[in-house]
């Protein structure tokens, strides 16, 4: 067993004096944490004694009361202050609150070095350290067994928790969702997300959490050494939490198991990408395709294809889909990212009403996307991909984040053939002229964008107003359309939108 506060007070060479909290002196001291930071509790582990010079204590009684309350909330064993150092004096309010919390408050004379206190605890706890080494060895043995039999992450986490006498959650600190292949609900998600954001999208040494549905139930979160921000949430079953050392080893084991899971998911992603590529290239027969897609939890009759610009995606859509446990296939080709997903996953996209079962606003965050009609059957996959690409072009032309095939402004062309016909009829003469000489298409675009202001258009084109007037007369002569009649303006607008949509597909040369 660890040395207790009572036993520490009985060591004559330390000359420690108890100031408050005599009802808590039988608490075990797992370690001594030294700090003079004003927020020392953020690095304090359960069962640890905080040893301080007191320079980080607030001056005012209310601030000192908050300090002792936050320290007690960490599961600390007590507070020991060194004497003879200039700094705030511990107030009666602090001592009264410590007594209420059963938290021992000690003082150590200036003549006794802090190292003496640390050495006394370390020497007394050698037996406890040996026990902890056995527990650490057992944790890694559980990991070895998990890898050997290929068991999933949730099972290992449950066994780790049983070994430590706690419940463990391996989660994304941004939203508190589990990172493993399970549906465990993390009851500390809101508290974790708030604390993570408060610390600048980072986890402190140990973050105290309160249960979302019961503020009296608490847990702690420690950072897990992984590439993405990851937290291990530890919830006790009514007794003291394991030591900080054991929690850090548990976090390391969690990181290794998460790496195993990520490797399995990456293999599945690549296999899914190969399958979608075969569908888009018609290199797979219908029966095989239906069976293979079904084995991944998808039904083509209920799926759509989503297209985004691969180089413009700010997030990791495929990774977000995997973490949300939403079945999908993903492939990158020709500058596009194509996703085969259930249509229901996009039901509320762009409305801000996404839920745990509807993740579109999360995995498409920061990107512009187009959505096809329902795929239906394997042979229609290439057509659905084309529809998604066309809807993406419409999204870009209208400045929207997401459009389904056929949606958008009613005047926009629905198909590539319609767009090509409009461009040929309205812009064809200008495009033919611009291939030889001139910038007539650019002139049309600028004059419309600037609401037909000759002065502003001439300035942006870096030409004289008389030169602009000549160009506009030449454009009208070539096309039969000017810039006064409403019908002509509407035709210019539709033709330019169609041209931009075709340019988005790489079927036309965009002039801006």
C-alpha positions in Angstrom: 0.0 0.0 0.0 1.0 3.6 -0.5 2.1 5.9 2.3 -0.7 7.8 3.9 -0.9 11.5 4.9 -0.9 10.4 8.6 2.3 8.4 8.1 3.9 11.3 6.3 3.1 13.6 9.2 4.7 11.1 11.6 8.1 11.3 9.8 10.1 13.5 12.2 12.7 14.7 9.7 10.0 16.3 7.6 8.6 18.5 10.4 5.3 18.7 8.6 2.3 20.3 10.3 -1.3 19.7 9.6 -3.3 22.9 9.1 -6.7 21.5 8.0 -8.5 18.4 6.8 -7.7 16.0 9.6 -10.6 13.8 8.5 -8.7 13.0 5.3 -5.3 12.1 6.7 -5.7 8.4 6.0 -5.7 8.9 2.3 -2.9 7.2 0.3 -0.3 9.3 -1.4 0.6 7.7 -4.7 3.1 10.5 -5.7 4.2 14.1 -5.0 3.5 16.6 -7.7 5.4 19.9 -7.4 4.0 23.0 -9.0 3.6 26.8 -8.5 1.3 27.3 -11.4 -2.0 29.1 -10.7 -3.8 26.2 -12.4 -1.8 23.3 -11.0 -4.9 21.1 -10.9 -4.7 20.6 -14.6 -1.6 18.5 -14.2 -2.6 16.9 -10.9 -3.2 13.1 -10.9 -5.5 11.3 -8.5 -4.0 10.3 -5.2 -1.1 12.8 -5.6 0.0 15.3 -3.0 0.5 18.8 -4.4 3.7 20.4 -3.1 3.9 24.1 -3.7 5.7 27.3 -2.5 2.3 29.0 -2.6 3.3 31.6 -5.2 0.6 30.4 -7.5 -2.1 30.8 -4.9 -4.6 33.6 -5.5 -4.4 36.5 -3.1 -8.1 36.8 -2.4 -10.1 34.3 -0.2 -12.6 33.5 -3.0 -9.8 32.7 -5.4 -8.2 30.5 -2.8 -11.4 28.6 -2.2 -11.8 28.0 -5.9 -8.2 26.7 -6.0 -8.8 24.2 -3.2 -12.1 23.1 -4.7 -10.5 22.4 -8.1 -7.6 20.6 -6.5 -10.0 18.4 -4.6 -12.0 17.6 -7.8 -8.9 16.0 -9.2 -8.9 13.3 -6.5 -5.7 14.8 -5.0 -4.6 13.5 -1.6 -3.9 17.0 -0.2 -2.0 20.2 -0.4 1.5 20.8 1.2 2.9 24.3 1.2 6.5 25.3 1.9 7.0 27.9 4.5 9.3 31.0 4.5 8.7 31.9 0.8 7.2 35.3 -0.1 3.7 34.9 -1.5 0.1 34.9 -0.6 -0.8 33.5 2.8 -3.3 30.7 3.0 -6.6 32.3 4.2 -9.0 31.0 6.8 -11.5 30.6 4.0 -9.2 28.1 2.2 -8.6 26.1 5.4 -12.3 25.9 6.2 -13.2 24.8 2.7 -10.4 22.2 2.8 -11.8 20.8 6.0 -15.3 20.6 4.4 -13.7 18.7 1.6 -11.7 16.3 3.9 -8.6 17.5 2.0 -5.5 17.7 4.2 -3.5 20.9 4.1 0.1 20.7 5.4 3.0 23.1 5.8 6.7 22.2 5.6 9.3 24.5 7.0 11.8 26.3 4.7 14.7 24.2 6.2 13.2 21.0 4.7 13.9 20.6 1.0 11.0 19.5 -1.2 13.2 16.7 -2.4 13.1 15.2 1.1 9.3 15.0 0.9 9.5 13.4 -2.6 12.1 10.9 -1.5 10.1 9.9 1.6 7.1 9.1 -0.5 9.0 7.3 -3.2 10.9 5.2 -0.6 7.7 4.3 1.2 5.9 3.4 -2.1 8.5 1.1 -3.6 6.2 -1.9 -2.9 3.3 -0.1 -4.5 5.5 0.7 -7.6 6.2 -3.0 -7.9 2.5 -3.7 -7.9 2.0 -1.1 -10.6 4.7 -2.7 -12.7 2.8 -5.9 -12.6 -0.4 -4.1 -13.7 1.5 -2.4 -16.5 2.9 -5.8 -17.7 -0.7 -7.2 -17.6 -2.0 -4.3 -19.7 0.5 -5.0 -22.5 -0.1 -8.7 -22.2 -3.8 -8.0 -22.9 -2.7 -6.0 -26.0 -0.5 -8.9 -27.2 -3.4 -11.3 -26.8 -5.7 -9.0 -28.7 -3.3 -8.7 -31.6 -2.6 -12.4 -31.7 -6.3 -13.4 -32.0 -7.3 -10.4 -34.1 -9.9 -9.2 -31.7 -11.6 -5.8 -32.1 -10.8 -2.7 -30.1 -13.9 -2.5 -27.9 -13.2 -5.9 -26.4 -9.7 -5.0 -25.5 -10.8 -1.7 -24.0 -13.4 -3.5 -21.8 -10.7 -5.9 -20.6 -8.3 -3.0 -19.8 -11.0 -1.3 -17.9 -11.7 -4.5 -15.9 -8.0 -4.8 -15.1 -7.9 -1.2 -13.8 -11.3 -1.2 -12.1 -12.7 1.6 -14.4 -14.7 2.1 -17.6 -12.8 3.4 -20.6 -13.9 5.2 -23.7 -11.5 5.9 -26.6 -13.0 8.9 -28.3 -12.6 11.9 -30.6 -12.3 15.0 -28.2 -13.9 17.3 -30.7 -17.3 15.6 -30.5 -16.9 12.8 -27.9 -17.8 10.0 -30.4 -16.2 6.6 -30.0 -13.3 5.9 -32.4 -13.8 2.1 -32.2 -16.1 -0.2 -34.0 -18.9 0.0 -31.4 -21.9 2.1 -30.5 -20.9 3.0 -27.0 -22.4 6.3 -26.0 -19.9 8.5 -24.2 -21.8 10.3 -21.4 -19.0 12.9 -21.1 -19.1 14.0 -24.7 -20.3 17.6 -24.1 -17.9 18.2 -21.2 -15.0 16.8 -23.2 -15.7 18.8 -26.3 -16.0 22.0 -24.2 -12.8 21.4 -22.3 -10.9 20.5 -25.5 -12.0 23.7 -27.2 -11.3 25.8 -24.0 -7.6 24.6 -24.1 -7.1 25.6 -27.7 -8.1 22.3 -29.4 -5.6 20.4 -27.1 -5.8 18.2 -24.1 -4.0 19.2 -20.9 -2.2 16.6 -18.8 -5.5 15.5 -17.3 -8.9 17.0 -18.1 -11.7 16.8 -15.5 -15.1 15.9 -16.9 -18.6 16.0 -15.6 -21.3 13.6 -16.9 -23.7 15.2 -19.4 -26.8 13.9 -17.6 -25.4 14.0 -14.0 -23.0 16.8 -13.1 -22.2 15.0 -9.8 -20.6 12.0 -11.7 -17.1 12.8 -12.9 -14.4 11.3 -15.0 -11.0 12.3 -16.4 -9.6 12.4 -19.9 -5.9 11.9 -20.9 -4.4 12.4 -24.3 -3.6 9.4 -26.4 -0.4 9.5 -28.5 -1.9 9.3 -32.0 -1.8 11.4 -35.2 -5.3 12.7 -34.8 -6.5 14.2 -31.5 -7.7 11.3 -29.4 -8.8 11.1 -25.7 -9.0 8.2 -23.3 -11.9 8.9 -20.9 -11.7 7.1 -17.6 -14.8 6.7 -15.4 -14.4 5.2 -11.9 -16.9 2.9 -10.3 -17.0 4.8 -7.0 -13.4 4.3 -5.8 -10.2 6.1 -6.5 -8.9 6.3 -10.0 -5.6 4.5 -11.0 -2.4 6.4 -10.8 -1.4 8.8 -13.5 1.4 6.4 -14.6 -1.2 3.6 -15.1 -3.5 5.9 -17.0 -0.7 6.9 -19.3 0.1 3.3 -20.0 -3.5 2.6 -20.7 -3.6 5.5 -23.1 -0.5 4.0 -24.9 -2.2 0.6 -25.2 -5.3 2.4 -26.5 -3.1 4.1 -29.2 -1.6 0.8 -30.3 -5.0 -0.8 -30.6 -6.4 2.2 -32.5 -3.5 1.9 -34.9 -4.4 -1.8 -35.5 -8.0 -0.7 -36.1 -7.0 2.1 -38.5 -4.8 -0.3 -40.5 -7.8 -2.7 -40.9 -10.0 0.3 -41.9 -7.5 1.4 -44.5 -7.4 -2.1 -46.0 -11.2 -2.0 -46.2 -11.1 1.5 -47.8 -8.7 0.4 -50.5 -10.8 -2.7 -51.3 -13.9 -0.5 -51.4 -12.1 1.9 -53.8 -11.2 -1.0 -56.1 -14.8 -2.1 -56.1 -16.2 1.3 -56.9 -13.6 1.7 -59.7 -14.8 -1.6 -61.2 -18.4 -0.3 -61.1 -17.5 3.0 -62.8 -15.4 1.2 -65.5 -18.0 -1.6 -66.0 -15.4 -4.2 -65.2 -17.7 -6.3 -62.9 -20.8 -8.3 -63.7 -24.1 -7.4 -62.1 -24.5 -10.4 -59.8 -20.9 -10.1 -58.4 -21.3 -6.4 -58.0 -24.6 -6.7 -56.0 -23.1 -9.4 -53.8 -19.9 -7.4 -53.1 -21.6 -4.2 -52.4 -24.1 -5.9 -50.2 -21.3 -7.5 -48.2 -20.2 -4.0 -47.2 -23.7 -3.1 -45.9 -24.8 -1.2 -49.0 -27.7 -1.6 -51.4 -27.4 0.1 -54.9 -31.1 0.6 -55.0 -30.7 2.9 -52.0 -27.4 4.6 -52.8 -26.3 7.7 -54.6 -22.8 8.9 -55.8 -21.4 12.1 -54.4 -18.7 14.0 -56.3 -16.3 16.6 -54.9 -13.1 18.2 -56.2 -10.4 16.0 -54.7 -7.9 18.8 -54.3 -10.3 21.2 -52.7 -11.6 19.0 -49.8 -10.5 20.6 -46.5 -11.4 17.7 -44.3 -11.0 13.9 -44.6 -14.4 12.8 -45.9 -13.5 9.1 -46.2 -12.1 9.1 -42.6 -15.1 10.9 -41.3 -17.4 8.4 -42.9 -15.4 5.5 -41.4 -15.5 7.1 -37.9 -19.2 7.6 -38.3 -19.6 3.9 -39.1 -21.5 4.9 -42.3 -21.0 2.2 -45.0 -19.4 3.7 -48.2 -17.1 3.2 -51.1 -14.6 5.9 -52.2 -12.4 6.4 -55.2 -10.2 9.3 -56.5 -9.9 9.8 -60.3 -9.5 12.6 -62.8 -9.4 15.2 -60.0 -12.6 14.1 -58.4 -13.4 12.2 -55.2 -16.4 9.9 -55.7 -18.4 8.5 -52.7 -21.0 5.8 -53.0 -23.2 6.3 -49.9 -26.8 5.6 -48.7 -29.1 8.4 -50.0 -30.5 8.8 -46.5 -27.1 10.0 -45.3 -27.7 13.2 -47.3 -31.4 13.8 -46.3 -30.6 16.9 -44.2 -27.3 18.0 -45.8 -26.9 21.7 -45.7 -29.8 22.3 -43.3 -27.7 22.2 -40.1 -29.9 19.5 -38.7 -27.5 16.6 -39.1 -27.6 14.0 -36.3 -25.4 11.0 -35.4 -27.2 9.0 -38.1 -26.9 11.8 -40.6 -23.3 12.9 -41.0 -23.3 14.7 -44.3 -22.7 18.2 -42.8 -19.6 16.7 -41.0 -18.0 14.7 -43.7 -18.7 17.2 -46.5 -17.7 20.2 -44.3 -15.5 22.7 -46.2 -16.2 21.2 -49.7 -18.6 21.8 -52.6 -20.4 18.6 -53.7 -22.8 17.2 -56.3 -25.2 14.3 -55.8 -26.5 11.9 -58.4 -29.9 10.3 -58.7 -30.2 6.8 -57.1 -27.8 4.4 -58.6 -30.3 1.5 -58.7 -28.3 -1.1 -60.6 -24.6 -1.7 -61.3 -24.7 -0.8 -64.9 -25.9 2.7 -64.0 -22.9 3.5 -61.8 -21.0 5.4 -64.6 -24.1 7.4 -65.5 -24.6 8.3 -61.8 -21.0 9.4 -61.5 -21.5 11.7 -64.5 -24.7 13.1 -62.8 -22.8 13.8 -59.6 -20.1 15.6 -61.6 -22.6 17.7 -63.4 -24.4 18.5 -60.1 -21.0 19.6 -58.7 -20.5 21.9 -61.7 -24.0 23.4 -61.0 -23.1 23.8 -57.3 -19.9 25.7 -58.3 -21.7 27.9 -60.8 -24.4 28.9 -58.3 -22.1 29.3 -55.3 -23.9 26.5 -53.4 -22.3 23.9 -51.1 -24.3 21.0 -52.4 -26.8 20.3 -55.2 -28.6 17.1 -56.3 -28.7 16.3 -60.0 -31.4 18.4 -61.6 -31.7 20.9 -58.8 -30.7 24.5 -58.8 -31.9 27.5 -60.7 -34.7 26.3 -63.1 -33.0 28.0 -66.0 -29.8 26.1 -65.8 -29.3 23.2 -68.2 -30.0 19.8 -66.8 -27.6 17.8 -68.9 -24.2 18.2 -70.6 -25.9 18.1 -74.0 -28.3 20.9 -73.1 -25.3 23.0 -71.8 -23.3 22.4 -75.0 -26.3 23.4 -77.2 -26.8 26.7 -75.3 -23.1 27.6 -75.4 -22.9 26.8 -79.1 -26.0 28.9 -79.9 -25.2 31.9 -77.8 -21.4 32.0 -77.3 -20.3 30.0 -80.4 -19.4 33.0 -82.5 -17.4 34.7 -79.7 -15.5 31.5 -78.9 -14.6 31.1 -82.6 -13.5 34.7 -82.7 -11.4 34.4 -79.5 -9.5 31.4 -80.9 -8.1 33.8 -83.5 -7.8 37.1 -81.7 -9.6 39.3 -79.1 -11.1 38.8 -75.6 -14.8 39.1 -76.5 -16.0 36.4 -74.0 -14.1 38.0 -71.2 -15.7 41.4 -72.2 -19.2 39.9 -72.0 -18.5 38.4 -68.6 -17.1 41.6 -67.1 -19.8 43.9 -68.4 -22.5 41.6 -67.0 -20.7 41.2 -63.6 -20.5 44.9 -63.3 -24.1 45.5 -64.1 -23.3 47.0 -67.5 -21.3 49.9 -66.1 -19.1 51.0 -69.0 -16.7 53.0 -66.8 -16.1 50.1 -64.3 -15.9 47.5 -67.0 -13.3 49.6 -69.0 -11.2 50.1 -65.9 -11.2 46.3 -65.1 -10.4 45.4 -68.7 -7.7 48.1 -68.8 -9.1 49.6 -72.0 -10.5 53.0 -73.0 -14.3 53.4 -72.9 -14.2 54.0 -76.7 -12.4 50.6 -77.1 -15.1 49.0 -74.9 -17.8 50.6 -77.0 -16.2 49.2 -80.2 -16.0 45.7 -78.7 -19.7 45.7 -77.6 -20.8 46.7 -81.1 -18.7 44.0 -82.6 -20.1 41.4 -80.2 -23.6 42.4 -81.1 -22.8 42.1 -84.7 -21.3 38.7 -84.3 -24.1 37.2 -82.1 -27.2 39.4 -82.7 -27.4 40.1 -79.0 -26.7 43.3 -77.2 -26.8 44.5 -73.6 -30.1 46.4 -73.4 -33.0 44.0 -74.1 -34.0 41.7 -71.1 -34.2 38.6 -73.3 -30.6 39.1 -74.5 -29.3 39.6 -71.0 -31.1 36.4 -69.8 -29.5 34.5 -72.7 -26.0 35.8 -71.9 -26.5 34.8 -68.2 -27.6 31.3 -69.0 -24.9 30.8 -71.6 -22.1 31.9 -69.3 -23.4 29.6 -66.5 -23.6 26.7 -68.9 -20.1 27.5 -70.1 -18.7 27.5 -66.6 -20.4 24.2 -65.8 -18.9 22.6 -68.8 -15.5 24.1 -67.9 -15.9 22.5 -64.5 -16.2 19.1 -66.2 -13.1 19.9 -68.3 -15.1 19.8 -71.5 -14.5 23.5 -72.4 -11.8 26.2 -72.0 -12.8 28.6 -69.3 -12.2 32.3 -70.0 -12.4 34.6 -67.0 
